[in-house]
Amino acid sequence: MIGQNSLLKMQKFQLMAEISQEIVIFFGKSGNIVDCNRKAMEELGYDRDISQISITEIFREAIRMEDNQVSLQMKYQDKALETVAYRKNQTCFPVNLKISVKEDKKNYLGICCAINISDRRQLLSDIKYLKNEIKSYKQDRNEFIANITHELRTPVNGIMGFTEGLMETELLPKQIETVNIIHRCCVNMNTIINDLLDYTKFANKKMVLEHIDFNFRNFIDDIVELNVTKINEKGLKLLVNVADDVPVKVIGDEFRLAQILNNLFANAVKFTSIGQIALEVVKTAQTEDEVELFFMVMDTGIGISMEDMDKLFISFSQVDGSITRRFGGTGLGLSICKMLVEAMHGSIEVESDKGKGSTFSFTVRLGLPEMSDSMEDDEIQEEEPDTGMFITSSIDGISNIPEGDYISRMIEEAGSQINTVSDHEESHREVIGYVLNAMEKLSLSIEMESWEKAEELAEYIKNMIPNDHKELNKKAFRLLLAVRKEDHDTSLMLNNELKTIICEVVGWKM
């Protein structure tokens, strides 16, 4: 007699087999089908007559007969693999098949578990077809956009030409105002057209960057000159600082680099009503034939919330639908900036607080000309433009400190140690003492909310950090930015972090 527990287990198994969506077939050593579930009969087209056929007639590739007994393909044992199952009418369909066998000297029982994957096969085929359709659609769309924008450029330029001609004639004040509006609309339209053309170039992988020598400081002057009028119109303060060790002459695509900076400046001006806009440029790495430059464009504008930052660099995206209605734009500018920066082997990031302003930072790699080609430029002393944009600070008690960048001799990329045997050890420590003293004064100025004095101290501290130490430079820039924003908590935190790092390098205890 079958025990109660054994009977219960058998009933459970039969119930599971009946409701299973798998094909379940039991077979003997001679290939005879011992039992199967309802799903097997439905899928294979058999009724009770399934017991009269061999398992080899259903899974012909996985199971064969040899010497009057079944021979299994080892790869299907205890592992689900794809094969085909044959129906009663000799048609077949794809399945994932797994075979398991229990055998001893007296008994042999095999089980085949298979899942019909016809629907999945069809789904994968449909997905592949849709992917090809989408790819073809994108190509057609990009070509359409490119063709349309090229066609639009001709009439827009024609209208601009006529408006410029009208401006040279005698017009009434109202007519002059109207012609100026038409001209500005054409300029805006051209900007949109150029963004669309750049987008389609990247989408079709047709964007090619130039590699031409250009004077970097003249380049920055041109960027400032182009944007300073709009900045002044809004009553904003402009601060520009290019580190002294940035090469005078570099090799790259001057036009595309200008496009990145002009776009970031345009956004900063657009979204800033009160305060200032700042540009910082430092050198973060250099080899014999290449230099990496780090740019920061900072503003005190409306800022961006944390949850909206992910949308910034997505094509045709604005962080808020009302932005388009209020400020205009296609949502392509930052996306194109990201593409251009990455094409120059760099990366772009943003840091922002809602209502406190934004900082866009990016790196690019530019080539360096041969020494003989650039020596003449290096010997020329460039004049700084008289715009009041460049800041020089003089801190009480430390204005006479030597300009030699002592910290850069002591701090190296991997956190190297100070050379305590140096003849200039006392001078080094004296200068570091001045810097730490400035940090103490900065903490006091922040606590007292004396922000003008705090900005002078933060500027001094930044200038004393070595330009070849990328992470320290970034932290010093962020400290200066936080002070300019009058952000009490962030300023204190960054000042303390910077102080801790310098003390660790020198070996002093806080």
SVG drawing of the C-alpha trace seen along z (x, -y; Angstrom):
<svg xmlns="http://www.w3.org/2000/svg" viewBox="-7 -110 77 114">
<polyline fill="none" stroke="black" stroke-width="0.4" points="0.0,0.0 1.1,-3.5 1.6,-5.5 -0.4,-8.7 2.6,-11.0 3.6,-9.3 0.1,-9.7 -0.1,-13.3 3.3,-14.0 2.0,-12.3 -1.2,-14.3 0.8,-17.5 3.1,-16.6 0.2,-15.7 -1.5,-19.0 1.7,-21.0 2.2,-19.2 -1.4,-19.9 -1.3,-23.6 2.2,-24.1 2.8,-26.0 5.7,-23.8 5.5,-20.6 6.2,-17.8 6.8,-14.2 8.1,-11.1 9.8,-8.4 11.4,-5.0 14.7,-3.5 13.4,-2.2 12.0,-5.6 8.4,-4.8 6.3,-7.7 5.1,-6.8 3.1,-9.9 2.7,-13.6 0.7,-16.6 -2.2,-18.3 0.0,-21.0 2.1,-18.4 -0.9,-16.9 -2.3,-20.4 1.0,-21.7 1.9,-18.4 -1.5,-17.6 -1.8,-14.2 -4.5,-12.7 -4.0,-9.4 -2.3,-8.0 0.8,-9.8 1.7,-6.7 2.0,-4.8 5.0,-6.8 8.6,-7.2 10.1,-10.3 12.6,-10.3 9.7,-11.2 9.1,-14.5 12.7,-15.6 14.6,-14.2 17.7,-16.4 18.1,-15.8 17.2,-12.1 18.1,-9.2 17.8,-5.4 21.0,-3.3 21.0,0.4 17.3,0.4 17.6,-2.2 17.5,-6.0 20.7,-8.0 20.6,-11.6 22.6,-14.6 24.6,-15.4 24.2,-19.2 20.5,-19.0 20.9,-17.2 20.2,-19.5 20.5,-22.6 17.8,-24.3 18.9,-24.7 17.1,-25.6 15.9,-22.8 12.7,-21.9 9.7,-19.8 7.7,-17.8 3.9,-17.7 1.7,-14.8 1.2,-16.4 5.0,-16.6 5.2,-20.3 7.7,-21.6 8.2,-24.6 11.1,-26.0 11.4,-25.1 13.8,-25.4 14.4,-21.8 15.8,-20.4 16.2,-16.6 16.8,-14.8 17.2,-11.1 17.0,-9.0 18.5,-5.5 19.6,-2.6 20.1,1.1 16.4,1.8 14.6,-1.4 15.0,-4.1 12.9,-7.2 13.5,-10.2 11.7,-13.6 11.6,-16.2 10.6,-19.8 10.1,-22.1 8.8,-25.6 7.3,-26.7 9.4,-29.8 7.6,-30.6 6.1,-33.8 9.4,-34.9 11.1,-34.2 8.5,-36.3 8.8,-39.0 12.6,-39.1 12.1,-39.2 9.6,-42.1 12.0,-44.0 14.8,-43.6 12.6,-44.8 11.4,-47.8 15.0,-48.7 15.9,-48.8 12.8,-50.8 13.7,-53.3 17.3,-53.5 16.0,-54.2 13.5,-56.7 16.2,-58.6 18.4,-58.8 15.5,-60.1 14.5,-62.5 18.1,-63.9 18.4,-64.2 15.0,-66.0 16.1,-68.4 19.4,-69.1 17.7,-69.8 15.0,-72.0 17.5,-74.0 19.7,-74.6 16.7,-75.7 15.6,-78.1 19.0,-79.6 18.8,-81.2 15.7,-83.3 16.7,-84.2 20.0,-85.5 18.2,-87.3 15.9,-89.1 19.0,-90.0 20.7,-91.5 17.7,-93.6 17.3,-94.8 21.0,-95.8 20.5,-97.7 17.5,-99.5 19.5,-100.5 21.8,-102.5 18.9,-104.5 17.0,-107.4 14.2,-105.9 11.7,-107.2 12.4,-106.3 9.4,-103.8 10.8,-102.2 14.3,-101.9 12.8,-100.1 10.8,-97.7 13.9,-97.0 16.0,-96.3 13.3,-93.8 13.3,-92.0 17.1,-91.8 17.2,-90.4 14.6,-87.8 16.7,-86.8 19.8,-86.4 17.8,-84.2 16.5,-82.2 20.0,-81.7 21.1,-80.5 18.3,-77.9 19.2,-76.8 22.9,-76.4 21.9,-74.3 19.8,-72.0 22.6,-71.6 25.1,-70.8 22.7,-68.3 22.2,-66.5 26.0,-66.5 26.5,-64.7 23.6,-62.4 24.9,-61.4 28.5,-61.2 29.6,-63.9 31.0,-66.4 34.7,-67.0 36.8,-69.1 39.6,-71.3 43.2,-71.3 44.5,-74.8 47.0,-76.9 45.4,-79.8 46.3,-82.3 44.4,-81.2 44.5,-84.6 43.3,-86.4 40.6,-83.8 39.4,-84.5 39.4,-88.2 37.2,-87.6 34.8,-85.6 34.6,-88.3 34.2,-91.1 31.3,-89.2 29.4,-88.7 30.3,-91.7 27.7,-94.0 24.8,-91.8 26.3,-91.3 26.6,-95.1 23.1,-95.6 21.8,-93.5 24.1,-95.3 26.0,-92.1 29.6,-91.9 32.0,-89.9 35.1,-88.2 37.6,-86.4 40.8,-84.7 43.1,-82.6 45.9,-80.9 49.4,-82.1 50.7,-78.7 48.0,-78.2 49.9,-78.0 49.7,-81.1 49.3,-79.1 47.3,-75.9 46.0,-73.7 42.3,-72.8 39.0,-73.9 38.8,-77.5 35.3,-78.0 33.8,-75.0 35.5,-75.8 34.1,-79.3 30.7,-77.8 30.8,-75.9 31.8,-79.0 29.4,-81.3 26.6,-78.9 27.4,-78.7 27.8,-82.5 24.5,-83.0 22.7,-80.7 24.4,-82.4 23.3,-85.8 19.8,-84.6 19.1,-83.1 20.9,-85.7 19.3,-88.9 21.4,-90.1 25.0,-89.3 27.9,-88.2 29.2,-85.8 32.7,-84.4 35.0,-82.4 38.0,-80.5 40.5,-78.6 43.4,-76.5 45.7,-73.9 45.2,-70.5 47.7,-68.4 50.3,-68.7 52.5,-66.4 55.0,-67.3 52.3,-67.6 49.0,-68.0 47.4,-70.1 44.2,-69.6 42.4,-72.8 39.7,-73.1 37.0,-75.7 34.4,-76.9 31.5,-79.3 29.8,-80.4 26.7,-82.5 24.4,-83.7 21.2,-83.1 18.0,-81.1 19.9,-77.8 18.7,-74.2 17.1,-71.7 18.9,-68.4 16.1,-66.3 16.2,-68.5 20.0,-68.3 19.7,-65.0 17.6,-66.7 20.1,-69.4 22.2,-67.6 19.3,-65.7 18.5,-66.9 15.3,-69.0 14.9,-69.1 14.3,-72.0 14.2,-71.5 10.9,-73.3 8.3,-73.8 7.9,-77.4 11.6,-78.1 10.9,-77.8 8.0,-80.2 9.8,-82.7 13.4,-82.6 13.2,-80.8 15.6,-78.2 15.4,-74.8 16.9,-72.7 19.8,-71.8 22.5,-74.1 23.8,-72.1 23.3,-68.9 25.6,-70.1 28.1,-71.5 28.3,-68.0 28.8,-66.4 31.6,-68.9 33.3,-68.6 33.3,-64.8 34.6,-65.1 37.5,-67.1 38.2,-64.2 36.7,-65.9 33.7,-65.9 31.2,-68.5 29.5,-68.7 27.1,-71.0 26.7,-72.0 23.8,-74.1 21.4,-75.1 17.9,-76.3 17.9,-80.1 21.7,-80.3 23.2,-80.0 25.0,-77.3 28.5,-76.3 29.2,-74.6 32.7,-73.0 34.3,-71.1 37.7,-69.9 39.1,-69.7 42.4,-68.5 44.2,-70.7 47.3,-70.2 50.6,-72.1 52.6,-73.5 56.3,-72.8 58.5,-74.8 60.1,-76.8 56.6,-77.8 55.3,-79.0 58.5,-80.5 57.9,-83.9 54.3,-84.1 55.5,-83.0 58.0,-85.9 55.3,-88.5 53.7,-90.0 50.0,-90.0 48.1,-93.1 45.0,-92.5 41.9,-94.3 40.9,-97.3 37.4,-96.1 37.8,-95.8 37.3,-92.1 40.6,-90.8 40.9,-90.7 44.2,-91.2 44.0,-90.9 46.3,-92.3 45.7,-90.8 46.8,-92.7 50.1,-91.3 50.7,-89.0 50.9,-91.2 54.7,-91.0 54.9,-87.2 57.1,-86.0 55.1,-85.1 56.9,-81.8 54.3,-79.0 55.9,-77.3 52.9,-74.9 53.3,-73.5 56.8,-72.4 55.5,-70.6 52.2,-69.0 52.3,-66.5 49.4,-64.5 49.4,-61.5 49.8,-63.4 53.6,-63.5 55.6,-64.4 57.4,-67.7 61.1,-67.6 62.2,-68.4 65.8,-68.4 65.4,-71.3 67.4,-74.4 64.2,-76.4 62.3,-74.4 61.8,-77.4 60.6,-79.6 58.2,-76.9 56.7,-76.5 56.5,-80.3 54.5,-80.6 52.2,-77.8 51.8,-79.5 50.6,-82.6 48.1,-80.6 46.7,-78.8 46.6,-82.2 44.5,-83.5 42.2,-80.5 41.7,-81.3 40.9,-84.9 38.5,-83.6 36.6,-81.5 36.2,-84.6 35.1,-86.7 32.5,-84.1 31.2,-83.8 30.9,-87.6 29.4,-87.6 32.0,-90.1 31.7,-88.8 33.8,-91.4 36.8,-90.6 36.0,-86.9 36.2,-87.1 39.6,-88.7 40.9,-86.0 39.4,-83.2 40.9,-84.7 44.4,-84.8 44.1,-81.2 43.1,-80.1 46.0,-81.8 48.4,-80.1 47.2,-76.6 49.3,-74.9 47.7,-74.9 49.0,-71.4 47.0,-69.9 43.6,-69.3 41.6,-68.3 42.9,-71.1 42.3,-73.6 38.7,-72.5 38.1,-72.7 39.7,-76.2 37.5,-77.4 34.4,-76.0 35.5,-77.7 35.8,-81.0 32.4,-80.5 30.7,-79.6 32.1,-82.8 30.9,-84.9 27.4,-83.4 27.6,-84.2 26.9,-80.6 27.8,-80.4 27.7,-76.6 29.4,-75.5 32.1,-78.2 33.1,-77.0 33.0,-73.3 35.2,-73.8 37.6,-76.1 38.0,-73.4 38.5,-70.6 41.2,-72.6 42.9,-73.4 42.9,-69.7 44.5,-68.6 47.3,-71.1 48.0,-70.3 48.1,-66.6 50.7,-67.2 52.9,-69.4 52.5,-67.1 51.1,-69.6 48.3,-68.9 45.1,-70.9"/>
</svg>
